[in-house]
Amino acid sequence: MTVTAVAAVDLGATSGRVMIGRIGDDRLDLELVARFPNGPVEREDGLHWDFGALFEHVVAGLAEAVRREPGIESIGIDSWAVDYGLVGDGELLAEPFHYRDDRTARGVAEVHAEAPFAELYRRNGLQFLPFNTLYQYRVDARLADAETALLIPDLIAFLLTGAAAAERTNASTTGLLGVETGEWDTELADRLGIPSGILPGLVDPGTTIGMLHAGLAARIGRDLPVIAVGSHDTASAVVAAPLSTPRSAYISCGTWGLVGVELTEPVLTDAARQANFTHELGVDGRYRFLHNVTGLWLLSETVRAWEATDGSSIDLPELLAAASAVTGDVPTFDANDPSLSAPGDMPARIATLLGSAAPATRPAFARSIVESIAMAFADAVQTASALSGRELDCIHMVGGGSLNRLLCQATADRTGLPVLAGPVEATALGNVLVQARALGAAPASLDELRALVAATHAPERFDPR
Ligand code: LFR
């Protein structure tokens, strides 16, 4: 049996990884090569990503991947959406901002004064998130100095190959892509004072972006092509969510819980806009019709705060086991409350929302968080069903959240639908599948790709109680 090997770079908001993916008849698996922490760093002018360190981890991880598997044929990169770096004279002009930086409030006000949200929604189909790239561009003083603006995976591909391109699934999160055309809305950009010349040519997943620079090829150990994948991490995750019928919903759960269904036509109704449901472009021209729910961010920030208080290290599986053992009802809060979005003292902010009902013990507090996330998931699943006119019969939970059994069960209980959990590494698998397909080593249709995922990564089922 022939086996094709590729390297997948998958960067999440709290950790990044480089994996080797191997694919053949009835075979699809991952080998973790490097894993490194990621997160906001506080600089003088606000919250940023430590992009220099991230890029070094990526290059070192790719070198290690080639050392372990010299037969690797290509590289694919995905990351969180919306954030970007500005490039001039072939160089990154400044460290990318983190989407949780609060400078965007002014961008929102200025953009909406020019183009009200209802008009934006008609044009770009995006839910309102205060960090959508167009709001960030609007207040970026350096935009005028830039030749090109590249979203994070495109920026990494550019630094690896020298070729500047905008992969379409991620480009759809900027707010500057027409929801029905899939092309840059240059008229909107011009109106907002965003020079449309900085928007690079669009490419679809599966396109070869370029070959590694000679210097990097020498460091990594092979001359390899970088192939565009669904470079928005959620787009890759949905490729590998083994949806078997149109009645399947998905929740891609990591830092965020992205809750929705896959559509072939947009639903640009007033109701969809009011419910803040987005149309992000998926692989093969699908729409990811979904809503962002604050996901495991609430738990990871709470744990980080507790660890800082105690100087201790908390074992998450142990905490969740203790949370599962809590008997009786725990109070819930609105997981999407805007006060929970910035990094900082998460337990105190949640306690403010809970008031006198706030649980006194850590296991009960963690249980409150999980139940509140599940409640928001259930609400979004019901809304996705109502807005799309689809009766749903199951929910695929993919990503890190699929390992959280308490969350899977609570989601099943609160939706009344079975939850099929896994794969945990759906994003990296989706990245691998799209590269392999471009290399002629995987089936052509999304249905067949998903069938391969289902056959090789059997989900765990949680029935509602
Ligand atoms: C998930 C994700 C979401 C996006 C958010 C910010 O990792 O990519 O889809 O809304 O991060 O980029």
Boltz pocket constraint, residues with backbone or C-beta under 6 A from the ligand:
constraints:
  - pocket:
      binder: B
      contacts: [[A, 12], [A, 13], [A, 79], [A, 80], [A, 81], [A, 82], [A, 83], [A, 99], [A, 232], [A, 233], [A, 234], [A, 254], [A, 255], [A, 256], [A, 258], [A, 292]]
      max_distance: 6.0
